[in-house]
Amino acid sequence: MKWEESKKEIKELGKKSKHSYRYDLVKRGGNSAVMKAKKTIVARFYQLESGHALIAKHLLQIGKRRDMKCWWCGHEYQTRDHLFKWCKRWKREQKRLWVDGQEGEEGYEGVEKVLKKPKISLPMSLVFAEEKCSQALMDFLSCTDVGRISGVVEEAENSDHEESSDGGV
Ligand SMILES: [Zn+2]
């Protein structure tokens, strides 16, 4: 009889351990800034880190666009570099990311200060790889639509779903 109870207990424990997954990752040396950020921001962070994100360069590679034009500022090549460093649409946010940083308890230093180099000589791969820059990058993502909006509404709209409008029953 007791066995049934303890089986239940074990089940409950299993459920609980799922909730502490984040905590475990931090304990194991996971990136704490990544752990604290919202799921959607984290998802965009990793997509942009790998380059498989909603940026024109990648969309061209997978055949979703015919060019690499930036849908925000019209620049010819919308690369990851362009969006994080040069795109005119996100000037204010870029300044905070690279130069100013953010004051306060949850604050962070600008990437140029952390890595002691101007942005022009810092490849994005290096910035993404540096844990000390994660928070600044996440904040940039939460303040911008970089990696969130595809600029190809008509193609992107249904790409995740099966067409079910013409016979759902
Ligand atoms: Zn742009």
py3Dmol code that shows the C-alpha trace and the ligand (Angstrom):
import py3Dmol

protein = """\
ATOM      1  CA  MET A   1       0.000   0.000   0.000  1.00  0.00           C
ATOM      2  CA  LYS A   2       2.743   2.399   0.932  1.00  0.00           C
ATOM      3  CA  TRP A   3       4.383   1.702  -2.372  1.00  0.00           C
ATOM      4  CA  GLU A   4       1.538   3.320  -4.273  1.00  0.00           C
ATOM      5  CA  GLU A   5       2.009   6.454  -2.244  1.00  0.00           C
ATOM      6  CA  SER A   6       5.704   6.685  -2.831  1.00  0.00           C
ATOM      7  CA  LYS A   7       5.156   6.060  -6.527  1.00  0.00           C
ATOM      8  CA  LYS A   8       2.886   9.068  -6.512  1.00  0.00           C
ATOM      9  CA  GLU A   9       5.495  11.026  -4.666  1.00  0.00           C
ATOM     10  CA  ILE A  10       8.111  10.152  -7.228  1.00  0.00           C
ATOM     11  CA  LYS A  11       5.755  11.291  -9.949  1.00  0.00           C
ATOM     12  CA  GLU A  12       5.270  14.605  -8.184  1.00  0.00           C
ATOM     13  CA  LEU A  13       8.994  14.985  -7.827  1.00  0.00           C
ATOM     14  CA  GLY A  14       9.350  14.454 -11.523  1.00  0.00           C
ATOM     15  CA  LYS A  15       6.913  17.263 -12.166  1.00  0.00           C
ATOM     16  CA  LYS A  16       8.727  19.564  -9.798  1.00  0.00           C
ATOM     17  CA  SER A  17      12.101  18.928 -11.322  1.00  0.00           C
ATOM     18  CA  LYS A  18      10.817  20.208 -14.641  1.00  0.00           C
ATOM     19  CA  HIS A  19      10.129  23.550 -13.045  1.00  0.00           C
ATOM     20  CA  SER A  20      13.633  23.842 -11.698  1.00  0.00           C
ATOM     21  CA  TYR A  21      15.121  23.142 -15.095  1.00  0.00           C
ATOM     22  CA  ARG A  22      16.220  26.739 -15.467  1.00  0.00           C
ATOM     23  CA  TYR A  23      17.797  26.698 -12.060  1.00  0.00           C
ATOM     24  CA  ASP A  24      19.674  23.499 -12.904  1.00  0.00           C
ATOM     25  CA  LEU A  25      21.061  25.073 -16.023  1.00  0.00           C
ATOM     26  CA  VAL A  26      22.299  28.060 -14.069  1.00  0.00           C
ATOM     27  CA  LYS A  27      23.863  25.733 -11.503  1.00  0.00           C
ATOM     28  CA  ARG A  28      25.596  23.846 -14.248  1.00  0.00           C
ATOM     29  CA  GLY A  29      27.101  27.060 -15.499  1.00  0.00           C
ATOM     30  CA  GLY A  30      24.408  28.040 -17.982  1.00  0.00           C
ATOM     31  CA  ASN A  31      24.270  31.604 -19.108  1.00  0.00           C
ATOM     32  CA  SER A  32      22.370  33.390 -16.353  1.00  0.00           C
ATOM     33  CA  ALA A  33      21.310  36.289 -18.568  1.00  0.00           C
ATOM     34  CA  VAL A  34      19.858  33.803 -21.015  1.00  0.00           C
ATOM     35  CA  MET A  35      18.109  31.966 -18.201  1.00  0.00           C
ATOM     36  CA  LYS A  36      16.442  35.089 -16.877  1.00  0.00           C
ATOM     37  CA  ALA A  37      15.198  36.408 -20.193  1.00  0.00           C
ATOM     38  CA  LYS A  38      11.785  35.705 -21.654  1.00  0.00           C
ATOM     39  CA  LYS A  39      11.377  32.553 -23.696  1.00  0.00           C
ATOM     40  CA  THR A  40      10.601  34.413 -26.906  1.00  0.00           C
ATOM     41  CA  ILE A  41      13.628  36.646 -26.520  1.00  0.00           C
ATOM     42  CA  VAL A  42      15.827  33.647 -25.786  1.00  0.00           C
ATOM     43  CA  ALA A  43      14.518  31.910 -28.892  1.00  0.00           C
ATOM     44  CA  ARG A  44      15.407  34.930 -31.029  1.00  0.00           C
ATOM     45  CA  PHE A  45      18.799  35.139 -29.325  1.00  0.00           C
ATOM     46  CA  TYR A  46      19.696  31.586 -30.338  1.00  0.00           C
ATOM     47  CA  GLN A  47      18.255  31.962 -33.829  1.00  0.00           C
ATOM     48  CA  LEU A  48      20.346  35.055 -34.386  1.00  0.00           C
ATOM     49  CA  GLU A  49      23.382  33.428 -32.827  1.00  0.00           C
ATOM     50  CA  SER A  50      23.172  30.602 -35.338  1.00  0.00           C
ATOM     51  CA  GLY A  51      22.179  32.915 -38.172  1.00  0.00           C
ATOM     52  CA  HIS A  52      18.996  30.925 -38.841  1.00  0.00           C
ATOM     53  CA  ALA A  53      16.760  33.850 -38.068  1.00  0.00           C
ATOM     54  CA  LEU A  54      14.283  36.216 -39.644  1.00  0.00           C
ATOM     55  CA  ILE A  55      16.921  38.302 -41.349  1.00  0.00           C
ATOM     56  CA  ALA A  56      17.050  38.940 -45.076  1.00  0.00           C
ATOM     57  CA  LYS A  57      20.346  37.113 -45.536  1.00  0.00           C
ATOM     58  CA  HIS A  58      18.932  33.873 -44.177  1.00  0.00           C
ATOM     59  CA  LEU A  59      15.545  34.302 -45.874  1.00  0.00           C
ATOM     60  CA  LEU A  60      17.350  34.646 -49.194  1.00  0.00           C
ATOM     61  CA  GLN A  61      19.350  31.489 -48.461  1.00  0.00           C
ATOM     62  CA  ILE A  62      16.193  29.461 -47.831  1.00  0.00           C
ATOM     63  CA  GLY A  63      14.384  30.923 -50.810  1.00  0.00           C
ATOM     64  CA  LYS A  64      11.904  33.112 -48.974  1.00  0.00           C
ATOM     65  CA  ARG A  65      13.217  36.312 -50.503  1.00  0.00           C
ATOM     66  CA  ARG A  66      14.688  37.392 -53.774  1.00  0.00           C
ATOM     67  CA  ASP A  67      17.170  39.865 -52.321  1.00  0.00           C
ATOM     68  CA  MET A  68      18.874  40.894 -49.096  1.00  0.00           C
ATOM     69  CA  LYS A  69      17.413  44.361 -48.936  1.00  0.00           C
ATOM     70  CA  CYS A  70      16.716  45.709 -45.445  1.00  0.00           C
ATOM     71  CA  TRP A  71      12.967  46.185 -45.039  1.00  0.00           C
ATOM     72  CA  TRP A  72      13.538  48.872 -42.418  1.00  0.00           C
ATOM     73  CA  CYS A  73      16.067  51.240 -43.966  1.00  0.00           C
ATOM     74  CA  GLY A  74      16.410  50.045 -47.563  1.00  0.00           C
ATOM     75  CA  HIS A  75      20.097  49.112 -47.257  1.00  0.00           C
ATOM     76  CA  GLU A  76      21.177  46.601 -49.859  1.00  0.00           C
ATOM     77  CA  TYR A  77      22.397  43.895 -47.486  1.00  0.00           C
ATOM     78  CA  GLN A  78      20.428  43.086 -44.366  1.00  0.00           C
ATOM     79  CA  THR A  79      22.876  40.908 -42.512  1.00  0.00           C
ATOM     80  CA  ARG A  80      23.110  40.266 -38.785  1.00  0.00           C
ATOM     81  CA  ASP A  81      25.942  42.773 -38.698  1.00  0.00           C
ATOM     82  CA  HIS A  82      23.786  45.397 -40.386  1.00  0.00           C
ATOM     83  CA  LEU A  83      20.915  44.997 -37.935  1.00  0.00           C
ATOM     84  CA  PHE A  84      22.970  45.071 -34.757  1.00  0.00           C
ATOM     85  CA  LYS A  85      25.436  47.762 -35.806  1.00  0.00           C
ATOM     86  CA  TRP A  86      24.317  49.961 -38.666  1.00  0.00           C
ATOM     87  CA  CYS A  87      20.617  49.820 -39.501  1.00  0.00           C
ATOM     88  CA  LYS A  88      19.235  53.353 -39.184  1.00  0.00           C
ATOM     89  CA  ARG A  89      15.952  52.052 -37.830  1.00  0.00           C
ATOM     90  CA  TRP A  90      17.589  50.893 -34.573  1.00  0.00           C
ATOM     91  CA  LYS A  91      20.137  53.644 -33.997  1.00  0.00           C
ATOM     92  CA  ARG A  92      19.049  54.459 -30.469  1.00  0.00           C
ATOM     93  CA  GLU A  93      19.006  50.819 -29.414  1.00  0.00           C
ATOM     94  CA  GLN A  94      22.413  50.220 -31.015  1.00  0.00           C
ATOM     95  CA  LYS A  95      23.915  53.078 -29.034  1.00  0.00           C
ATOM     96  CA  ARG A  96      22.726  51.494 -25.809  1.00  0.00           C
ATOM     97  CA  LEU A  97      23.968  48.069 -26.849  1.00  0.00           C
ATOM     98  CA  TRP A  98      27.446  49.181 -27.886  1.00  0.00           C
ATOM     99  CA  VAL A  99      28.195  52.359 -25.964  1.00  0.00           C
ATOM    100  CA  ASP A 100      25.887  53.411 -23.163  1.00  0.00           C
ATOM    101  CA  GLY A 101      24.785  50.167 -21.600  1.00  0.00           C
ATOM    102  CA  GLN A 102      22.065  50.283 -18.991  1.00  0.00           C
ATOM    103  CA  GLU A 103      22.169  51.791 -15.514  1.00  0.00           C
ATOM    104  CA  GLY A 104      20.757  50.173 -12.411  1.00  0.00           C
ATOM    105  CA  GLU A 105      20.682  46.869 -10.644  1.00  0.00           C
ATOM    106  CA  GLU A 106      19.700  44.887 -13.718  1.00  0.00           C
ATOM    107  CA  GLY A 107      22.038  47.018 -15.783  1.00  0.00           C
ATOM    108  CA  TYR A 108      24.934  46.100 -18.032  1.00  0.00           C
ATOM    109  CA  GLU A 109      27.876  47.739 -19.703  1.00  0.00           C
ATOM    110  CA  GLY A 110      27.986  48.543 -23.376  1.00  0.00           C
ATOM    111  CA  VAL A 111      29.629  45.873 -25.515  1.00  0.00           C
ATOM    112  CA  GLU A 112      32.474  48.161 -26.592  1.00  0.00           C
ATOM    113  CA  LYS A 113      33.370  48.678 -22.971  1.00  0.00           C
ATOM    114  CA  VAL A 114      33.148  44.980 -22.137  1.00  0.00           C
ATOM    115  CA  LEU A 115      35.246  43.836 -25.090  1.00  0.00           C
ATOM    116  CA  LYS A 116      37.410  46.971 -25.229  1.00  0.00           C
ATOM    117  CA  LYS A 117      37.071  47.432 -28.969  1.00  0.00           C
ATOM    118  CA  PRO A 118      34.914  49.563 -31.252  1.00  0.00           C
ATOM    119  CA  LYS A 119      31.968  47.763 -32.825  1.00  0.00           C
ATOM    120  CA  ILE A 120      33.498  47.967 -36.293  1.00  0.00           C
ATOM    121  CA  SER A 121      36.224  45.537 -35.227  1.00  0.00           C
ATOM    122  CA  LEU A 122      33.947  43.190 -33.305  1.00  0.00           C
ATOM    123  CA  PRO A 123      32.411  40.356 -35.326  1.00  0.00           C
ATOM    124  CA  MET A 124      28.906  39.494 -34.135  1.00  0.00           C
ATOM    125  CA  SER A 125      29.912  35.847 -33.677  1.00  0.00           C
ATOM    126  CA  LEU A 126      32.342  36.979 -31.007  1.00  0.00           C
ATOM    127  CA  VAL A 127      29.787  39.189 -29.280  1.00  0.00           C
ATOM    128  CA  PHE A 128      27.228  36.369 -29.226  1.00  0.00           C
ATOM    129  CA  ALA A 129      29.801  33.983 -27.827  1.00  0.00           C
ATOM    130  CA  GLU A 130      30.733  36.276 -24.962  1.00  0.00           C
ATOM    131  CA  GLU A 131      28.494  35.610 -21.987  1.00  0.00           C
ATOM    132  CA  LYS A 132      29.144  39.071 -20.566  1.00  0.00           C
ATOM    133  CA  CYS A 133      27.387  40.538 -23.596  1.00  0.00           C
ATOM    134  CA  SER A 134      24.286  38.339 -23.466  1.00  0.00           C
ATOM    135  CA  GLN A 135      22.243  40.688 -21.352  1.00  0.00           C
ATOM    136  CA  ALA A 136      22.961  43.652 -23.607  1.00  0.00           C
ATOM    137  CA  LEU A 137      21.997  41.575 -26.663  1.00  0.00           C
ATOM    138  CA  MET A 138      18.783  40.351 -25.041  1.00  0.00           C
ATOM    139  CA  ASP A 139      17.838  43.877 -24.102  1.00  0.00           C
ATOM    140  CA  PHE A 140      18.465  44.985 -27.660  1.00  0.00           C
ATOM    141  CA  LEU A 141      16.169  42.216 -28.883  1.00  0.00           C
ATOM    142  CA  SER A 142      13.439  43.105 -26.413  1.00  0.00           C
ATOM    143  CA  CYS A 143      13.523  46.752 -27.573  1.00  0.00           C
ATOM    144  CA  THR A 144      13.616  46.047 -31.298  1.00  0.00           C
ATOM    145  CA  ASP A 145      11.887  43.853 -33.853  1.00  0.00           C
ATOM    146  CA  VAL A 146      15.190  42.425 -35.067  1.00  0.00           C
ATOM    147  CA  GLY A 147      14.703  38.726 -35.747  1.00  0.00           C
ATOM    148  CA  ARG A 148      11.007  39.004 -34.942  1.00  0.00           C
ATOM    149  CA  ILE A 149       9.504  40.423 -38.104  1.00  0.00           C
ATOM    150  CA  SER A 150      10.252  38.846 -41.435  1.00  0.00           C
ATOM    151  CA  GLY A 151       9.275  41.609 -43.836  1.00  0.00           C
ATOM    152  CA  VAL A 152       7.768  38.978 -46.109  1.00  0.00           C
ATOM    153  CA  VAL A 153       4.276  38.841 -44.686  1.00  0.00           C
ATOM    154  CA  GLU A 154       2.642  37.143 -47.618  1.00  0.00           C
ATOM    155  CA  GLU A 155       5.085  34.254 -47.619  1.00  0.00           C
ATOM    156  CA  ALA A 156       5.739  33.960 -43.908  1.00  0.00           C
ATOM    157  CA  GLU A 157       2.091  34.041 -42.840  1.00  0.00           C
ATOM    158  CA  ASN A 158       1.267  30.408 -43.557  1.00  0.00           C
ATOM    159  CA  SER A 159       4.673  28.849 -43.617  1.00  0.00           C
ATOM    160  CA  ASP A 160       4.378  27.343 -40.133  1.00  0.00           C
ATOM    161  CA  HIS A 161       0.910  25.902 -40.563  1.00  0.00           C
ATOM    162  CA  GLU A 162      -0.644  23.415 -42.869  1.00  0.00           C
ATOM    163  CA  GLU A 163      -3.305  24.914 -45.049  1.00  0.00           C
ATOM    164  CA  SER A 164      -6.478  23.774 -43.323  1.00  0.00           C
ATOM    165  CA  SER A 165      -8.941  26.442 -44.362  1.00  0.00           C
ATOM    166  CA  ASP A 166     -10.504  24.426 -47.171  1.00  0.00           C
ATOM    167  CA  GLY A 167     -11.546  21.312 -45.323  1.00  0.00           C
ATOM    168  CA  GLY A 168     -11.020  21.254 -41.589  1.00  0.00           C
ATOM    169  CA  VAL A 169     -13.714  18.692 -40.640  1.00  0.00           C
TER     170      VAL A 169
END
"""
ligand_1 = """\
1
ZN
Zn 18.481 48.461 -42.195
"""
view = py3Dmol.view(width=600, height=400)
view.addModel(protein, "pdb")
view.setStyle({"model": 0}, {"cartoon": {"style": "trace"}})
view.addModel(ligand_1, "xyz")
view.setStyle({"model": 1}, {"stick": {}})
view.zoomTo()
view.show()
